[in-house]
Amino acid sequence: MGELEVDVAIIGAGVAGLSIARELSRYSVNVVVIERNVDVAQEMTSNNMGLVCQGADSLTFRPGSLHAELNIKSIPLWPKFAEELGVPFKRVGGLGLICHKADYLRFLKMYSRAFKSSLKPNAPYYIPEGSFKPLQFLDRRSLKDLEPNINPRIQGALYDPNLAVIDPVLLARSLAENAKANGVELLFGNEVKTIERKDTYFLVNTNETTVRASFVVNAAGINAESIAEMVGARNFSYVPVKGILTDFDEETSEVFSHQAFYLPRLGDPHIRAVVPIVYGGLRVGIHLDFVLRSDKNIPLQGLEHNLKVVKEVIPDYPFEKHVKRTFYGIMPLTNAEVGWHDFIVDIPEYVPKWVNVILGPAGVSSAPMLGKKVAELLMTSGLYLTPRTDFNPIVERGVKP
Ligand SMILES: Cc1cc2nc3c(=O)[nH]c(=O)nc-3n(C[C@H](O)[C@H](O)[C@H](O)COP(=O)(O)OP(=O)(O)OC[C@H]3O[C@@H](n4cnc5c(N)ncnc54)[C@H](O)[C@@H]3O)c2cc1C
């Protein structure tokens, strides 16, 4: 049992908490990350598709939402961010599959909106020239040239050459390593049990220690609700959604190399996407289900759905023989009543010096901007941030892209 006094306590060592910690390590402030597990990225950050939205997908996020803002502003930052952290950032390119004229018309709408929303200098989230290659419609023949094994029933595709994949666990490790090298303290095996809100500080009590912090960032993922409730800072709600994914072995990289997805079907809540894994193999999903946060069951329908999806994209291959594992991640979905998810990154009105960070879908993709957004919020809440002259952004041991 010990005690620690810091300027900022961050709860959660997933990609959210760690990208915020790394950003704050640019400044002269004392920061601690408190994590209940014994390592980083043991929850949502290790159980996702590994996609970095770089083009068509982020440009379809609802204009004006934080989801759109953080993801689109992250696009030009990603290559340098990944390089500094020594994380392979592989542009695999995405294929929005067209089976019928109706699909084409939906993609056409997306495509024209994409160009309106971000590629003109006066656009709200302008993407500077050079960081985004134009999208392109492919006919059946060009699609076949790109992916010879694709289902012959697919008529064409909207091709996004920008889409990238990473290893989110390595990203989290590198963020932690870099934050630590720049002075951030990491407390593992520390589960936050209670938080006392005092006049000018918080006492964050874990199973091991008490942290006295002037500011708290709640980046506890699917558990953010419980943490916020400890100090009356729950000004949001979400529903837990379980996404089941299946990995196929490295040999499957020989039959398909792009990300590919079908548009959603009316009455079918599941996602149909095939994604190359950065180190080889394919990841397929996503079978979705509303669940309890504690639900650890992986129903057989998850694997069945994922096998069906991969065979709808590449029909003549024995994927059953190449299954490596089926696993799940549980993500918070906000605005479930209207079906339009958004990130929550804000200071609740009645709890100053406290920031709630709830990401959910596409949260990994927002990592480069997220830290900057939270640093700004903390400054508006009274944290004085002086840049350090000795900040080193480079992770030396890095695996080069
Ligand atoms: C199926 C699926 C597919 C996805 N695909 C993509 C994708 O392709 N691209 C993309 O950008 N995003 C994707 N996402 C979303 C992405 O995974 C999340 O947005 C991101 O990982 C959220 O990170 P986080 O740090 O907020 O949460 P987590 O990674 O869950 O981190 C929260 C941390 O808080 C800790 N914690 C909780 N309670 C306590 C406590 N009381 N005390 C101490 N520590 C605590 C937890 O142990 C955990 O380590 C996907 C998500 C899912 C589920």
The ligand as an SDF file (V2000), in Angstrom:
LIG
                    3D

 53 58  0  0  0  0  0  0  0  0999 V2000
  -15.0370   -6.3330  -32.9360 C   0  0  0  0  0  0  0  0  0  0  0  0
  -14.3820   -4.9880  -32.9780 C   0  0  0  0  0  0  0  0  0  0  0  0
  -13.7680   -4.5340  -34.1400 C   0  0  0  0  0  0  0  0  0  0  0  0
  -13.1680   -3.2670  -34.1730 C   0  0  0  0  0  0  0  0  0  0  0  0
  -12.4820   -2.9010  -35.2930 N   0  0  0  0  0  0  0  0  0  0  0  0
  -11.8100   -1.7100  -35.3120 C   0  0  0  0  0  0  0  0  0  0  0  0
  -11.0140   -1.3380  -36.4280 C   0  0  0  0  0  0  0  0  0  0  0  0
  -10.8460   -2.0960  -37.3880 O   0  0  0  0  0  0  0  0  0  0  0  0
  -10.4220   -0.1260  -36.4250 N   0  0  0  0  0  0  0  0  0  0  0  0
  -10.5750    0.7590  -35.3710 C   0  0  0  0  0  0  0  0  0  0  0  0
  -10.0510    1.8610  -35.4440 O   0  0  0  0  0  0  0  0  0  0  0  0
  -11.2980    0.4120  -34.2760 N   0  0  0  0  0  0  0  0  0  0  0  0
  -11.9040   -0.7940  -34.2090 C   0  0  0  0  0  0  0  0  0  0  0  0
  -12.6170   -1.1630  -33.0970 N   0  0  0  0  0  0  0  0  0  0  0  0
  -12.7000   -0.2320  -31.9640 C   0  0  0  0  0  0  0  0  0  0  0  0
  -11.4280   -0.1950  -31.1050 C   0  0  0  0  0  0  0  0  0  0  0  0
  -11.0230   -1.5080  -30.7800 O   0  0  0  0  0  0  0  0  0  0  0  0
  -11.7030    0.6140  -29.8310 C   0  0  0  0  0  0  0  0  0  0  0  0
  -12.2040    1.8850  -30.1650 O   0  0  0  0  0  0  0  0  0  0  0  0
  -10.4600    0.8460  -29.0030 C   0  0  0  0  0  0  0  0  0  0  0  0
   -9.6910   -0.3130  -28.8290 O   0  0  0  0  0  0  0  0  0  0  0  0
  -10.8790    1.3890  -27.6350 C   0  0  0  0  0  0  0  0  0  0  0  0
   -9.7530    1.5010  -26.8260 O   0  0  0  0  0  0  0  0  0  0  0  0
   -9.9290    1.9060  -25.2950 P   0  0  0  0  0  0  0  0  0  0  0  0
   -8.5690    2.2070  -24.7930 O   0  0  0  0  0  0  0  0  0  0  0  0
  -10.9890    2.9370  -25.1670 O   0  0  0  0  0  0  0  0  0  0  0  0
  -10.5250    0.5960  -24.5930 O   0  0  0  0  0  0  0  0  0  0  0  0
   -9.7620   -0.7730  -24.0040 P   0  0  0  0  0  0  0  0  0  0  0  0
   -8.7520   -1.1670  -24.9860 O   0  0  0  0  0  0  0  0  0  0  0  0
  -10.8350   -1.6750  -23.6600 O   0  0  0  0  0  0  0  0  0  0  0  0
   -9.0150   -0.1810  -22.7530 O   0  0  0  0  0  0  0  0  0  0  0  0
   -9.6770    0.1390  -21.5440 C   0  0  0  0  0  0  0  0  0  0  0  0
   -8.7740   -0.2890  -20.4090 C   0  0  0  0  0  0  0  0  0  0  0  0
   -9.3360    0.1520  -19.1740 O   0  0  0  0  0  0  0  0  0  0  0  0
   -9.0430   -0.8180  -18.1910 C   0  0  0  0  0  0  0  0  0  0  0  0
   -9.9530   -0.6970  -17.0490 N   0  0  0  0  0  0  0  0  0  0  0  0
  -11.2860   -0.8360  -17.0510 C   0  0  0  0  0  0  0  0  0  0  0  0
  -11.7710   -0.6880  -15.7960 N   0  0  0  0  0  0  0  0  0  0  0  0
  -10.7000   -0.4440  -14.9940 C   0  0  0  0  0  0  0  0  0  0  0  0
  -10.5620   -0.2350  -13.6070 C   0  0  0  0  0  0  0  0  0  0  0  0
  -11.6050   -0.2420  -12.7530 N   0  0  0  0  0  0  0  0  0  0  0  0
   -9.3170   -0.0110  -13.1000 N   0  0  0  0  0  0  0  0  0  0  0  0
   -8.2250   -0.0110  -13.9230 C   0  0  0  0  0  0  0  0  0  0  0  0
   -8.3190   -0.2450  -15.2510 N   0  0  0  0  0  0  0  0  0  0  0  0
   -9.5450   -0.4360  -15.7890 C   0  0  0  0  0  0  0  0  0  0  0  0
   -9.2340   -2.1360  -18.9430 C   0  0  0  0  0  0  0  0  0  0  0  0
   -8.5970   -3.2090  -18.2900 O   0  0  0  0  0  0  0  0  0  0  0  0
   -8.6480   -1.7980  -20.3070 C   0  0  0  0  0  0  0  0  0  0  0  0
   -7.2750   -2.1570  -20.3980 O   0  0  0  0  0  0  0  0  0  0  0  0
  -13.2120   -2.4200  -33.0270 C   0  0  0  0  0  0  0  0  0  0  0  0
  -13.8170   -2.8800  -31.8550 C   0  0  0  0  0  0  0  0  0  0  0  0
  -14.3790   -4.1560  -31.8080 C   0  0  0  0  0  0  0  0  0  0  0  0
  -14.9700   -4.6550  -30.5190 C   0  0  0  0  0  0  0  0  0  0  0  0
  1  2  1  0
  2  3  1  0
  2 52  2  0
  3  4  2  0
  4  5  1  0
  4 50  1  0
  5  6  2  0
  6  7  1  0
  6 13  1  0
  7  8  2  0
  7  9  1  0
  9 10  1  0
 10 11  2  0
 10 12  1  0
 12 13  2  0
 13 14  1  0
 14 15  1  0
 14 50  1  0
 15 16  1  0
 16 17  1  0
 16 18  1  0
 18 19  1  0
 18 20  1  0
 20 21  1  0
 20 22  1  0
 22 23  1  0
 23 24  1  0
 24 25  2  0
 24 26  1  0
 24 27  1  0
 27 28  1  0
 28 29  2  0
 28 30  1  0
 28 31  1  0
 31 32  1  0
 32 33  1  0
 33 34  1  0
 33 48  1  0
 34 35  1  0
 35 36  1  0
 35 46  1  0
 36 37  1  0
 36 45  1  0
 37 38  2  0
 38 39  1  0
 39 40  1  0
 39 45  2  0
 40 41  1  0
 40 42  2  0
 42 43  1  0
 43 44  2  0
 44 45  1  0
 46 47  1  0
 46 48  1  0
 48 49  1  0
 50 51  2  0
 51 52  1  0
 52 53  1  0
M  END
$$$$
